[in-house]
């Protein structure tokens, strides 16, 4: 299995539209290579996609993806027509955090006589650090 991130080329409008939909559902970072040569890397939090694609190009002028760049708090909009490639480059933050895993860790703590809480692990870590 390759360690290369899944990358979608912008020349296939239907595939790009589907990749953008999935990028918004993905909880990791994406990297967008622009046709102008620039890149945008960050969390894709929203997309504006018309219900039907333009018959000629497969994209509509208003089709865009909204990204919170990893190196900034400024949100940016990227028109789909400006995308050369879209790559799923970050790890999905919720990967492996299933209910079964949580129950297993909770039970192990209880059986070991440790304090087990229903609070999330992130909250426990934050509360423990000054």
Secondary structure as GFF3:
##gff-version 3
##sequence-region A 1 130
A	DSSP	beta_strand	6	9	.	.	.	ID=ss1
A	DSSP	alpha_helix	13	25	.	.	.	ID=ss2
A	DSSP	beta_strand	29	34	.	.	.	ID=ss3
A	DSSP	beta_strand	39	48	.	.	.	ID=ss4
A	DSSP	beta_strand	64	69	.	.	.	ID=ss5
A	DSSP	beta_strand	75	79	.	.	.	ID=ss6
A	DSSP	three_ten_helix	80	82	.	.	.	ID=ss7
A	DSSP	beta_strand	83	88	.	.	.	ID=ss8
A	DSSP	alpha_helix	99	111	.	.	.	ID=ss9
A	DSSP	alpha_helix	121	128	.	.	.	ID=ss10
###
